[in-house]
């Protein structure tokens, strides 16, 4: 909105200094600041509303015993994140950009899926919330729409089914006819992975902020012909606009983390985690960095893998020995460390450190080619 307003003023009246609103870097900063202050403003209001309506978290009996004190903590705080991302993007982003439309629409759609799940669990008291297959259907719909659009739209014709091969110079991988299934898998996987990671105060939000910082750099350089040529990566005209969205998410995320870090005043719920995971997957797909996901999103990969290993080993040992055995004391793996006696902030901070290292390593891969 403001992007077009200031651009119009600049073209008609050409006032001094108004050229700055055309710069992607400046608009990204404004987007981040707007998201941050909106979160500080809206956060307490939404948290108080959730408290008044008694929309609080129900703690599972099989979870860590120390989590019982969190019962009743307001949930569905993902509403704060979505509002504080959407508004800055509309204000400072080029909403005609296909990149912005894809990631914003996909994020909001998955937030709605997560909201329905939270509403059924917390308000309607359905213990399992939204039936798993319906949640999966929502993720598949987003993945299908994104995959088909990229596959068919002329804007993406040059590299539509290709992606960057990390650590290799002048080498891209072509998904070919498997592109759309690959997109569906990636968006579904990242959405569920962040959802699994959202089990400790500030863990999912903090790691998302770190990962998004890396993605902001990748989006910016991919959309800049000079940097893309220098780094010898795909030049994707217009992809830099994603930086405005990512900046809004970082700003909103920092504001939300103010209330979500230990001891949390609010949880994001599936409203936030499914949407954030979906946004992570969509951005990675749009900037052709899908194969880097296991690196910069290594924490989510680890969390998901720990659940898969735990379930498969339990089923295997139950069939072989008559009783199920476990690899981890509890999964996802952050609960394993809790059961070992680690404090919640200690686990979260160490996961942050690991994510920072992985994010830096993924950025370094642009030069290690």
PADRENFI-484939 format. One record per residue (C-alpha): residue number from 0; x, y, z; residue in one letter. Coordinates in steps of 0.5 Angstrom, whole numbers, plus 500, padded with zeros to 3 digits. Example, Ala and Ser with C-alpha at 12.3 -4.5 7.8 and 13.67 -1.06 7.14 Angstrom:
BEGIN
0;525;491;516;A
1;527;498;514;S
END
This chain:
BEGIN
0;500;500;500;X
1;505;505;502;X
2;510;502;497;X
3;505;504;491;X
4;503;511;495;X
5;510;513;496;X
6;512;511;489;X
7;506;515;486;X
8;508;521;490;X
9;516;520;488;X
10;514;520;480;X
11;509;526;480;X
12;512;531;485;X
13;519;528;485;X
14;520;530;493;X
15;528;530;495;X
16;529;523;499;X
17;523;519;497;X
18;527;515;492;X
19;529;511;498;X
20;522;508;499;X
21;524;504;492;X
22;530;501;495;X
23;529;494;498;X
24;533;494;503;X
25;530;500;506;X
26;523;497;505;X
27;525;491;509;X
28;528;495;515;X
29;521;498;515;X
30;517;492;515;X
31;521;489;520;X
32;520;495;525;X
33;513;495;523;X
34;512;488;525;X
35;516;488;531;X
36;512;494;534;X
37;506;491;532;X
38;507;485;536;X
39;509;489;542;X
40;502;493;541;X
41;498;487;539;X
42;501;482;543;X
43;499;484;550;X
44;492;485;548;X
45;491;479;544;X
46;494;475;550;X
47;489;478;555;X
48;483;477;550;X
49;485;469;550;X
50;486;469;558;X
51;479;472;559;X
52;476;467;554;X
53;480;462;558;X
54;483;459;551;X
55;489;456;555;X
56;494;450;553;X
57;492;443;555;X
58;498;439;557;X
59;498;432;555;X
60;499;427;561;X
61;505;423;558;X
62;509;429;557;X
63;514;431;562;X
64;512;432;569;X
65;515;439;569;X
66;510;442;564;X
67;504;441;568;X
68;505;448;571;X
69;504;451;564;X
70;497;448;564;X
71;492;454;562;X
72;497;458;559;X
73;494;462;553;X
74;495;459;546;X
75;493;460;539;X
76;498;466;540;X
77;500;465;532;X
78;494;470;531;X
79;499;475;533;X
80;505;473;529;X
81;500;472;522;X
82;497;479;524;X
83;504;482;525;X
84;507;479;518;X
85;501;481;514;X
86;500;488;516;X
87;507;490;514;X
88;508;486;508;X
89;501;490;505;X
90;504;496;507;X
91;511;496;505;X
92;511;490;500;X
93;510;490;493;X
94;503;486;493;X
95;503;485;486;X
96;509;480;486;X
97;508;473;485;X
98;513;471;490;X
99;510;475;495;X
100;503;473;493;X
101;505;465;494;X
102;508;466;501;X
103;503;470;504;X
104;497;466;501;X
105;500;460;503;X
106;502;462;510;X
107;495;465;511;X
108;492;458;509;X
109;496;454;513;X
110;495;459;519;X
111;487;458;518;X
112;488;450;518;X
113;492;451;525;X
114;487;455;527;X
115;482;450;526;X
116;486;445;530;X
117;487;449;536;X
118;480;452;536;X
119;477;444;536;X
120;482;442;541;X
121;482;448;546;X
122;475;451;545;X
123;471;445;543;X
124;475;440;547;X
125;476;435;542;X
126;482;432;545;X
127;485;430;538;X
128;483;437;535;X
129;483;437;527;X
130;483;430;524;X
131;490;429;522;X
132;488;427;515;X
133;484;434;514;X
134;491;437;517;X
135;495;434;512;X
136;490;435;506;X
137;491;443;507;X
138;498;442;507;X
139;498;438;500;X
140;493;443;497;X
141;498;449;499;X
142;504;444;496;X
143;500;443;490;X
144;498;450;488;X
145;505;452;489;X
146;508;447;485;X
147;503;447;479;X
148;504;455;479;X
149;511;455;479;X
150;511;449;474;X
151;506;453;469;X
152;507;460;470;X
153;512;463;464;X
154;515;467;470;X
155;519;461;473;X
156;520;458;466;X
157;527;458;466;X
158;528;454;472;X
159;521;452;474;X
160;523;444;476;X
161;531;446;477;X
162;534;447;484;X
163;541;449;486;X
164;546;444;488;X
165;549;446;494;X
166;557;446;494;X
167;557;445;487;X
168;559;450;482;X
169;555;451;475;X
170;551;445;477;X
171;543;444;478;X
172;539;439;480;X
173;532;438;476;X
174;526;434;479;X
175;523;434;472;X
176;516;430;473;X
177;517;429;480;X
178;517;437;481;X
179;510;438;484;X
180;510;431;488;X
181;517;434;491;X
182;514;441;493;X
183;508;438;496;X
184;513;433;500;X
185;517;439;502;X
186;512;444;504;X
187;508;438;508;X
188;515;436;511;X
189;517;443;514;X
190;510;445;516;X
191;510;439;521;X
192;517;439;523;X
193;516;446;526;X
194;510;444;529;X
195;514;438;532;X
196;519;443;534;X
197;514;447;538;X
198;515;444;545;X
199;519;448;549;X
200;518;456;551;X
201;521;460;545;X
202;524;454;541;X
203;520;454;535;X
204;520;462;534;X
205;527;463;536;X
206;530;458;531;X
207;525;460;525;X
208;528;467;526;X
209;535;465;526;X
210;533;461;519;X
211;529;467;516;X
212;536;471;517;X
213;539;466;513;X
214;534;466;508;X
215;533;473;507;X
216;540;474;505;X
217;539;468;500;X
218;533;471;497;X
219;536;478;497;X
220;542;475;493;X
221;538;471;488;X
222;534;477;486;X
223;540;481;485;X
224;543;480;478;X
225;550;482;480;X
226;551;478;487;X
227;547;472;483;X
228;553;473;478;X
229;558;473;483;X
230;556;467;487;X
231;554;463;481;X
232;547;462;483;X
233;541;462;479;X
234;538;469;478;X
235;531;470;480;X
236;528;476;478;X
237;523;479;483;X
238;525;474;488;X
239;529;479;493;X
240;522;482;494;X
241;521;476;499;X
242;526;480;503;X
243;520;484;505;X
244;516;478;508;X
245;522;475;511;X
246;524;482;515;X
247;516;482;517;X
248;517;475;520;X
249;523;477;523;X
250;520;483;527;X
251;514;480;528;X
252;518;474;531;X
253;522;478;536;X
254;516;481;538;X
255;512;475;539;X
256;519;472;543;X
257;518;477;548;X
258;512;474;551;X
259;514;467;548;X
260;521;466;552;X
261;521;462;558;X
262;517;462;562;X
263;512;463;556;X
264;506;468;557;X
265;503;465;551;X
266;504;459;546;X
267;503;460;538;X
268;499;453;538;X
269;498;450;531;X
270;496;457;528;X
271;503;459;528;X
272;507;453;528;X
273;504;450;521;X
274;504;457;518;X
275;511;458;520;X
276;513;451;517;X
277;509;452;511;X
278;513;459;510;X
279;520;456;511;X
280;518;451;506;X
281;515;456;501;X
282;521;461;501;X
283;526;455;500;X
284;522;453;494;X
285;521;460;491;X
286;529;461;491;X
287;531;454;489;X
288;534;452;496;X
289;530;446;497;X
290;537;442;498;X
291;540;446;503;X
292;534;445;507;X
293;537;440;511;X
294;542;444;513;X
295;540;451;515;X
296;533;447;517;X
297;537;442;521;X
298;534;443;528;X
299;527;441;524;X
300;530;435;521;X
301;533;433;527;X
302;527;433;531;X
303;523;430;526;X
304;528;424;525;X
305;528;423;532;X
306;520;422;532;X
307;521;417;526;X
308;526;413;529;X
309;523;413;536;X
310;516;410;533;X
311;519;405;528;X
312;524;402;533;X
313;518;402;538;X
314;514;398;533;X
315;520;393;531;X
316;522;392;538;X
317;514;390;540;X
318;513;386;534;X
319;520;382;536;X
320;520;382;543;X
321;513;383;545;X
322;514;390;548;X
323;516;396;545;X
324;523;399;547;X
325;525;406;546;X
326;532;410;543;X
327;530;416;546;X
328;527;417;553;X
329;522;421;550;X
330;521;424;543;X
331;521;429;540;X
332;529;430;542;X
333;528;436;546;X
334;524;432;551;X
335;529;427;551;X
336;534;432;554;X
337;529;435;559;X
338;528;428;561;X
339;536;428;562;X
340;535;433;567;X
341;537;439;562;X
342;533;446;564;X
343;528;448;559;X
344;532;455;557;X
345;539;451;557;X
346;536;446;551;X
347;533;452;548;X
348;539;456;548;X
349;543;450;545;X
350;539;449;540;X
351;539;456;538;X
352;547;456;538;X
353;546;450;533;X
354;542;453;528;X
355;546;459;528;X
356;552;455;526;X
357;548;451;521;X
358;545;457;518;X
359;552;460;517;X
360;555;454;514;X
361;549;454;509;X
362;551;461;507;X
363;558;459;507;X
364;556;454;502;X
365;555;459;497;X
366;563;460;496;X
367;565;453;498;X
368;563;451;490;X
END
